[in-house]
């Protein structure tokens, strides 16, 4: 195993360091960002746009960039830029344009197979020199299901059961080559040691996979595992497998409770809680003055088309759009959380936000327009840094998933004006000290479960799910 990475501490001290990921989305996270004069509404398929954003994030020494994804055309195409490139393909292009920044892509365990996905992420890890991460999602909604020959999504519990087994199979496949299996011995004419390449012989409820993978063990051993669901099943999955967790909270108290809960669940399954990094999302609307930041927020909200946004909100809440009059609060007869089979945690967050602050549908649409339930913070660079530090010092976060409302300007402003403040306070690195994504997150390279195992142990590994 590798030693603990110095990125996680200050030289000569044990001060915690923030972990910062840039969540990139076409013209930005605010749904009206594409309507600003600076924005290119066709940027969602422009590889150079994303290369430049990645280089900006790397200039700020951020841990990683991240792309969300779903195997379905999401939302109303009139509302905001729709259609996106397959993220692992996009990351291979970005890998060649960057040197250090981590590269995280979303992929569904519901509509993929373990062998193909394990191979894809191992390949990205090789192409990038050990910078790949996989954001594991279970994909909710009937629209996605219908793209794969079924009428509706599997039940929530079934999706998470499948996801757990899927990750197990992927990790076995990543371990199917020992690190020294490739000999490349020209003199003796022996390229690889067949004794160090093993079948995985997995047989479980959802998958039967023989293996081995047709890609050697990658630089990180296992690409970083990220998880983004905050339901009870999602937290249990994260506690068992995740290296980092992307989550959404509106209040410090809610974030602190989630942090305590997930760290406790991680310890309960025998893992060190410090090895799981909890990164709430934050949408920073930044201006040189408070007035400038508030003016940008008002302009973005003014450009929202409420008729489109109401359709999407109605889908999320499982009601008809006509049941959501714009200038009234949410109706009392919404479905209970138990009736929701997909995106449970986001449903709960939105309803609680609306009830807690007594928001009308129009006001709720405005609040969701920037981050779809993630915290939006509007202010100066110092105020944004203060907001980040408050949650970091307050036991609510190990870092943040930065979600610029407008791209590319929002990311550049964060990197050039907020990151230096965090660095001056000793909260964030000033240089990369590692080369892999695991090293950025201060995580060890995992041992190979098959290395040195006896025949009986190998048989147990294959059937241990």
C-alpha positions as CSV (number, residue, x, y, z in Angstrom):
1,X,0.0,0.0,0.0
2,X,1.1,3.6,-0.6
3,X,1.8,5.9,2.2
4,X,-0.7,8.6,3.2
5,X,-0.5,11.4,0.7
6,X,0.9,14.7,2.0
7,X,-1.9,16.7,0.1
8,X,-4.1,15.9,3.1
9,X,-2.0,17.7,5.6
10,X,0.1,20.8,5.9
11,X,3.9,20.3,5.8
12,X,4.9,19.8,9.4
13,X,1.4,19.9,10.8
14,X,-1.8,17.8,10.8
15,X,-4.2,20.5,9.7
16,X,-7.0,19.2,7.6
17,X,-7.1,20.3,4.0
18,X,-10.2,20.9,1.9
19,X,-11.0,18.7,-1.1
20,X,-12.5,20.6,-4.0
21,X,-14.2,19.1,-7.0
22,X,-15.5,21.2,-10.0
23,X,-18.9,19.9,-11.2
24,X,-19.0,21.0,-14.9
25,X,-22.2,21.4,-16.8
26,X,-22.3,23.0,-20.3
27,X,-22.9,26.8,-19.7
28,X,-23.2,26.4,-15.9
29,X,-25.5,25.1,-13.3
30,X,-28.1,27.9,-13.4
31,X,-30.7,26.8,-15.8
32,X,-30.8,30.3,-17.5
33,X,-27.0,30.6,-17.8
34,X,-27.1,29.8,-21.5
35,X,-29.1,33.0,-22.1
36,X,-26.4,35.4,-20.8
37,X,-24.4,37.3,-23.6
38,X,-21.2,35.6,-22.6
39,X,-22.5,32.0,-22.9
40,X,-22.2,29.6,-25.8
41,X,-25.5,27.7,-25.9
42,X,-23.9,24.9,-28.0
43,X,-21.0,24.3,-25.6
44,X,-22.4,21.0,-24.3
45,X,-20.8,19.2,-27.3
46,X,-17.7,21.4,-27.6
47,X,-14.7,19.4,-26.4
48,X,-12.4,22.5,-26.4
49,X,-14.8,24.2,-23.9
50,X,-14.4,21.3,-21.5
51,X,-10.6,21.1,-22.0
52,X,-10.4,24.8,-21.1
53,X,-12.5,24.4,-18.0
54,X,-10.4,21.4,-16.9
55,X,-7.2,23.5,-17.3
56,X,-8.8,26.3,-15.3
57,X,-9.6,23.8,-12.5
58,X,-6.1,22.4,-12.6
59,X,-4.6,25.9,-12.4
60,X,-6.5,26.2,-9.1
61,X,-5.0,22.9,-7.9
62,X,-8.5,21.4,-7.5
63,X,-8.7,17.7,-6.7
64,X,-10.9,16.8,-9.6
65,X,-13.6,17.6,-12.2
66,X,-16.8,15.8,-12.5
67,X,-19.5,15.1,-15.1
68,X,-23.0,14.0,-14.3
69,X,-24.8,11.7,-16.8
70,X,-28.0,9.7,-17.4
71,X,-28.9,7.3,-20.2
72,X,-31.9,9.5,-21.1
73,X,-32.6,12.9,-22.6
74,X,-33.3,14.8,-19.4
75,X,-35.9,17.6,-19.0
76,X,-37.5,19.9,-21.4
77,X,-35.2,20.8,-24.3
78,X,-36.7,24.3,-24.5
79,X,-35.6,25.0,-20.9
80,X,-31.8,24.7,-21.1
81,X,-29.0,23.0,-23.2
82,X,-29.9,19.4,-23.6
83,X,-27.8,16.5,-25.0
84,X,-24.4,15.7,-23.7
85,X,-21.3,13.7,-24.6
86,X,-20.7,10.3,-23.0
87,X,-18.5,11.3,-20.1
88,X,-15.8,8.6,-20.1
89,X,-15.2,9.4,-23.8
90,X,-15.0,13.1,-22.9
91,X,-12.6,12.4,-20.1
92,X,-10.1,10.7,-22.4
93,X,-9.9,13.9,-24.5
94,X,-9.5,16.0,-21.3
95,X,-6.8,13.6,-20.0
96,X,-4.5,14.6,-22.9
97,X,-5.1,18.3,-22.2
98,X,-4.2,18.1,-18.5
99,X,-1.6,16.6,-16.2
100,X,-2.8,16.5,-12.6
101,X,-6.5,17.1,-12.2
102,X,-8.7,14.1,-11.3
103,X,-11.3,13.0,-13.8
104,X,-14.7,11.7,-12.5
105,X,-17.5,10.4,-14.7
106,X,-21.0,9.2,-13.8
107,X,-22.1,5.7,-15.0
108,X,-25.3,3.8,-14.1
109,X,-25.2,0.4,-12.4
110,X,-28.9,-0.2,-13.5
111,X,-28.3,0.1,-17.3
112,X,-24.7,-1.2,-17.7
113,X,-22.9,-4.5,-17.1
114,X,-19.9,-4.8,-14.8
115,X,-17.4,-6.1,-17.3
116,X,-17.9,-3.3,-19.8
117,X,-17.9,-0.6,-17.2
118,X,-14.9,-2.0,-15.3
119,X,-12.9,-2.1,-18.5
120,X,-14.0,1.5,-19.4
121,X,-12.9,3.0,-16.2
122,X,-9.6,1.0,-16.1
123,X,-8.9,2.3,-19.5
124,X,-9.5,5.9,-18.5
125,X,-7.2,5.3,-15.5
126,X,-4.5,4.1,-17.9
127,X,-5.0,7.0,-20.4
128,X,-4.9,9.6,-17.6
129,X,-2.0,8.1,-15.6
130,X,-4.2,7.2,-12.6
131,X,-6.7,10.1,-12.4
132,X,-10.0,8.3,-13.0
133,X,-13.0,8.2,-10.8
134,X,-16.4,6.6,-11.2
135,X,-19.5,8.3,-9.8
136,X,-21.9,5.4,-9.1
137,X,-25.6,6.0,-9.7
138,X,-28.6,3.8,-9.8
139,X,-30.7,5.9,-12.3
140,X,-34.3,6.6,-11.5
141,X,-37.2,7.2,-13.7
142,X,-39.3,5.4,-16.3
143,X,-38.0,7.4,-19.2
144,X,-34.5,5.8,-18.8
145,X,-36.0,2.4,-18.3
146,X,-37.8,2.6,-21.6
147,X,-34.5,3.1,-23.4
148,X,-33.5,-0.4,-22.2
149,X,-36.6,-2.4,-23.1
150,X,-38.5,-2.2,-19.8
151,X,-41.6,-0.2,-18.9
152,X,-40.5,1.2,-15.5
153,X,-37.5,1.4,-13.2
154,X,-36.7,-1.4,-10.9
155,X,-37.7,-0.8,-7.3
156,X,-35.4,1.5,-5.2
157,X,-34.1,-1.3,-3.0
158,X,-33.5,-3.6,-6.0
159,X,-31.5,-0.9,-7.8
160,X,-29.2,-0.5,-4.7
161,X,-28.9,-4.2,-4.2
162,X,-27.8,-4.5,-7.8
163,X,-25.4,-1.5,-7.4
164,X,-23.6,-3.1,-4.4
165,X,-23.1,-6.4,-6.3
166,X,-22.0,-4.4,-9.5
167,X,-19.3,-2.6,-7.5
168,X,-18.1,-5.9,-6.0
169,X,-17.8,-7.4,-9.5
170,X,-16.0,-4.4,-10.9
171,X,-13.4,-4.4,-8.1
172,X,-12.8,-8.1,-8.5
173,X,-12.2,-7.5,-12.2
174,X,-9.8,-4.7,-11.5
175,X,-7.9,-7.1,-9.2
176,X,-7.9,-9.9,-11.8
177,X,-4.4,-8.9,-12.9
178,X,-1.7,-8.7,-10.2
179,X,0.4,-5.6,-10.4
180,X,3.5,-7.5,-11.6
181,X,1.6,-9.8,-14.1
182,X,3.2,-8.1,-17.1
183,X,6.8,-9.3,-17.4
184,X,7.7,-7.9,-20.8
185,X,10.7,-10.2,-20.8
186,X,12.2,-9.9,-24.3
187,X,15.2,-12.1,-23.6
188,X,13.1,-15.2,-22.6
189,X,10.2,-14.3,-24.8
190,X,7.6,-14.1,-22.0
191,X,5.2,-11.1,-22.0
192,X,3.0,-12.0,-19.1
193,X,2.8,-14.4,-16.1
194,X,-0.5,-16.4,-16.5
195,X,-0.3,-17.4,-12.9
196,X,-0.9,-13.8,-11.9
197,X,-4.0,-13.3,-14.1
198,X,-7.0,-14.9,-12.6
199,X,-10.7,-15.5,-13.4
200,X,-13.0,-14.0,-10.8
201,X,-15.8,-16.6,-11.2
202,X,-18.4,-14.4,-9.6
203,X,-21.9,-15.8,-9.1
204,X,-24.4,-13.7,-7.4
205,X,-28.1,-12.7,-7.5
206,X,-27.7,-10.2,-10.4
207,X,-24.5,-11.1,-12.2
208,X,-22.5,-14.1,-13.3
209,X,-19.0,-13.0,-14.5
210,X,-16.0,-15.3,-15.2
211,X,-13.3,-12.8,-16.0
212,X,-10.4,-11.9,-16.0
213,X,-10.6,-8.3,-17.3
214,X,-8.8,-7.7,-20.6
215,X,-7.0,-4.7,-19.2
216,X,-4.0,-4.9,-16.7
217,X,-4.4,-3.6,-13.2
218,X,-4.5,0.2,-13.6
219,X,-2.3,2.8,-12.0
220,X,-4.7,3.4,-9.0
221,X,-5.5,-0.3,-8.6
222,X,-9.1,0.7,-8.3
223,X,-10.4,4.0,-9.9
224,X,-11.8,6.2,-7.2
225,X,-15.4,5.3,-6.2
226,X,-17.8,8.2,-5.8
227,X,-21.4,8.0,-4.7
228,X,-24.2,10.6,-4.9
229,X,-27.3,9.2,-3.3
230,X,-28.4,10.4,0.1
231,X,-31.3,8.0,0.8
232,X,-30.9,5.3,3.5
233,X,-29.9,2.8,0.9
234,X,-27.6,5.3,-0.7
235,X,-25.8,6.0,2.6
236,X,-25.4,2.3,3.3
237,X,-23.9,1.8,-0.2
238,X,-21.5,4.8,0.3
239,X,-20.4,3.5,3.7
240,X,-19.4,0.2,2.2
241,X,-17.7,1.3,-1.0
242,X,-17.4,5.1,-1.6
243,X,-14.1,7.0,-1.4
244,X,-16.0,10.3,-1.8
245,X,-19.7,11.3,-1.6
246,X,-21.4,14.1,-3.4
247,X,-24.4,15.3,-1.4
248,X,-26.9,18.2,-1.3
249,X,-27.9,20.2,1.8
250,X,-29.5,23.5,2.4
251,X,-28.6,24.1,6.1
252,X,-25.5,23.6,8.2
253,X,-27.5,21.5,10.7
254,X,-28.7,19.1,8.0
255,X,-25.2,18.8,6.6
256,X,-23.7,18.1,10.1
257,X,-26.3,15.4,10.7
258,X,-25.5,13.7,7.4
259,X,-21.8,14.0,8.0
260,X,-22.1,12.4,11.5
261,X,-24.4,9.7,10.2
262,X,-22.3,8.6,7.2
263,X,-19.0,8.6,9.2
264,X,-20.7,6.4,11.8
265,X,-22.0,4.0,9.1
266,X,-18.6,3.8,7.6
267,X,-17.0,2.9,10.9
268,X,-19.7,0.4,11.6
269,X,-18.7,-1.6,8.5
270,X,-15.1,-1.7,9.6
271,X,-13.7,1.2,7.5
272,X,-11.8,4.2,8.8
273,X,-14.2,7.2,8.6
274,X,-11.3,9.4,7.4
275,X,-11.2,7.4,4.2
276,X,-14.5,8.6,3.0
277,X,-14.7,12.3,1.9
278,X,-18.0,14.1,2.1
279,X,-18.4,16.9,-0.4
280,X,-21.7,18.9,-0.3
281,X,-22.6,20.9,-3.4
282,X,-22.4,24.7,-3.4
283,X,-23.4,27.1,-6.2
284,X,-21.2,30.2,-5.6
285,X,-22.7,33.3,-7.2
286,X,-19.7,35.7,-6.9
287,X,-19.3,39.4,-7.3
288,X,-16.7,42.0,-6.4
289,X,-19.3,43.4,-4.0
290,X,-22.5,41.9,-2.5
291,X,-24.5,44.2,-4.7
292,X,-22.7,42.9,-7.8
293,X,-23.3,39.3,-6.8
294,X,-26.9,39.9,-6.0
295,X,-27.4,41.6,-9.4
296,X,-26.0,38.6,-11.2
297,X,-28.3,36.3,-9.2
298,X,-31.3,38.5,-10.0
299,X,-30.5,38.6,-13.7
300,X,-30.1,34.8,-13.9
301,X,-33.4,34.3,-12.1
302,X,-35.1,36.8,-14.3
303,X,-34.1,34.7,-17.3
304,X,-35.8,31.5,-16.0
305,X,-38.7,30.4,-18.1
306,X,-41.2,29.3,-15.3
307,X,-43.4,27.4,-17.7
308,X,-40.6,25.0,-18.4
309,X,-39.3,24.9,-14.9
310,X,-42.7,24.0,-13.5
311,X,-43.0,21.0,-15.8
312,X,-39.7,19.7,-14.4
313,X,-40.7,20.4,-10.8
314,X,-44.0,18.6,-11.4
315,X,-42.1,15.5,-12.6
316,X,-39.8,15.6,-9.6
317,X,-42.8,15.9,-7.2
318,X,-44.9,13.3,-9.1
319,X,-47.8,15.7,-9.7
320,X,-49.4,17.3,-12.7
321,X,-48.0,20.8,-13.7
322,X,-51.5,22.3,-13.3
323,X,-51.4,21.2,-9.6
324,X,-48.6,23.7,-9.1
325,X,-50.0,27.3,-9.5
326,X,-47.0,29.6,-9.7
327,X,-48.0,32.0,-7.0
328,X,-49.2,29.4,-4.4
329,X,-47.2,27.2,-2.0
330,X,-46.9,23.5,-2.7
331,X,-50.1,21.5,-2.3
332,X,-50.7,19.6,0.9
333,X,-51.4,16.3,-0.8
334,X,-48.0,15.5,-2.3
335,X,-46.9,11.9,-2.4
336,X,-45.1,10.6,0.8
337,X,-41.4,9.8,0.6
338,X,-42.3,6.1,0.9
339,X,-44.2,6.4,-2.4
340,X,-41.2,7.8,-4.2
341,X,-39.1,5.1,-6.0
342,X,-36.5,7.4,-7.6
343,X,-34.4,10.3,-6.3
344,X,-35.8,10.0,-2.8
345,X,-33.3,12.2,-1.1
346,X,-33.7,15.0,-3.6
347,X,-37.5,14.8,-3.4
348,X,-37.4,15.2,0.4
349,X,-34.9,18.1,0.2
350,X,-37.1,20.1,-2.2
351,X,-40.3,19.5,-0.2
352,X,-38.6,20.4,3.1
353,X,-37.1,23.6,1.6
354,X,-40.5,24.7,0.3
355,X,-42.3,23.9,3.5
356,X,-39.6,25.3,5.8
357,X,-39.4,28.7,4.0
358,X,-43.1,28.8,2.9
359,X,-42.0,29.4,-0.7
360,X,-44.5,29.8,-3.5
361,X,-43.9,27.6,-6.6
362,X,-42.4,30.6,-8.4
363,X,-40.0,31.2,-5.5
364,X,-39.1,27.6,-5.3
365,X,-38.4,27.5,-9.0
366,X,-36.0,30.4,-8.5
367,X,-34.3,28.7,-5.5
368,X,-33.8,25.5,-7.5
369,X,-32.8,27.2,-10.7
370,X,-29.1,27.5,-9.7
371,X,-28.5,24.1,-8.1
372,X,-31.5,21.9,-8.3
373,X,-31.5,21.6,-4.5
374,X,-27.9,22.2,-3.8
375,X,-27.0,25.2,-1.6
376,X,-26.7,28.5,-3.5
377,X,-24.5,31.2,-1.8
378,X,-24.3,34.7,-3.2
379,X,-21.6,37.1,-2.1
380,X,-18.0,38.3,-2.4
381,X,-15.0,36.0,-2.7
382,X,-14.3,36.5,1.0
383,X,-17.9,35.7,1.9
384,X,-17.8,32.5,-0.2
385,X,-14.6,31.4,1.4
386,X,-16.1,32.1,4.8
387,X,-19.2,30.0,3.9
388,X,-17.0,27.1,2.8
389,X,-14.8,27.4,6.0
390,X,-17.8,27.5,8.3
391,X,-19.1,24.1,7.1
392,X,-15.6,22.6,6.9
393,X,-14.7,23.7,10.4
394,X,-18.2,22.9,11.7
395,X,-18.1,19.2,11.0
396,X,-20.3,19.3,7.9
397,X,-17.9,18.7,5.1
398,X,-14.5,17.4,4.1
399,X,-14.6,19.7,1.1
400,X,-17.1,20.8,-1.6
401,X,-18.5,20.0,-5.0
402,X,-18.1,23.4,-6.6
403,X,-21.0,24.1,-9.0
404,X,-20.4,27.4,-10.9
405,X,-23.7,29.0,-11.9
406,X,-22.2,30.3,-15.2
407,X,-19.3,28.8,-17.2
408,X,-16.6,29.5,-17.9
409,X,-16.6,32.8,-15.9
410,X,-17.9,31.3,-12.6
411,X,-15.1,28.7,-12.4
412,X,-12.4,31.2,-13.3
413,X,-13.7,33.6,-10.7
414,X,-13.7,30.9,-8.0
415,X,-10.2,29.7,-9.0
416,X,-8.7,33.2,-9.2
417,X,-10.5,34.9,-6.3
418,X,-11.7,32.3,-3.8
419,X,-9.0,29.6,-3.9
420,X,-6.2,32.1,-3.0
421,X,-8.1,33.1,0.1
422,X,-8.5,29.4,1.1
423,X,-4.8,28.9,0.4
424,X,-3.8,31.9,2.5
425,X,-5.8,30.5,5.4
426,X,-4.0,27.2,5.2
427,X,-7.1,25.3,4.2
428,X,-6.2,24.3,0.7
429,X,-3.1,23.1,-1.2
430,X,-0.9,25.5,-3.0
431,X,0.7,22.8,-5.2
432,X,-0.1,19.2,-6.2
433,X,2.1,16.8,-4.3
434,X,0.6,13.6,-5.8
435,X,-0.1,12.5,-9.4
436,X,-3.1,10.2,-9.0
437,X,-6.7,11.1,-7.9
438,X,-6.3,8.8,-4.9
439,X,-3.2,10.7,-3.8
440,X,-5.1,14.0,-4.2
441,X,-7.8,12.7,-1.8
442,X,-5.2,11.3,0.6
443,X,-6.2,7.7,0.0
444,X,-4.1,4.6,-0.2
445,X,-3.9,2.4,-3.2
446,X,-5.9,-0.8,-2.4
447,X,-4.3,-4.2,-2.1
448,X,-5.1,-6.8,-4.7
449,X,-7.5,-9.3,-3.1
450,X,-6.3,-12.1,-5.2
451,X,-2.5,-11.7,-4.7
452,X,-1.2,-14.5,-2.6
453,X,-4.6,-16.1,-2.0
454,X,-4.9,-19.9,-1.6
455,X,-7.2,-21.9,-3.9
456,X,-9.8,-22.1,-1.1
457,X,-9.7,-18.3,-0.6
458,X,-10.0,-17.7,-4.3
459,X,-13.1,-19.9,-4.5
460,X,-14.5,-17.9,-1.5
461,X,-13.8,-14.6,-3.2
462,X,-15.7,-15.6,-6.3
463,X,-18.9,-16.6,-4.5
464,X,-18.7,-14.0,-1.6
465,X,-21.8,-12.0,-2.5
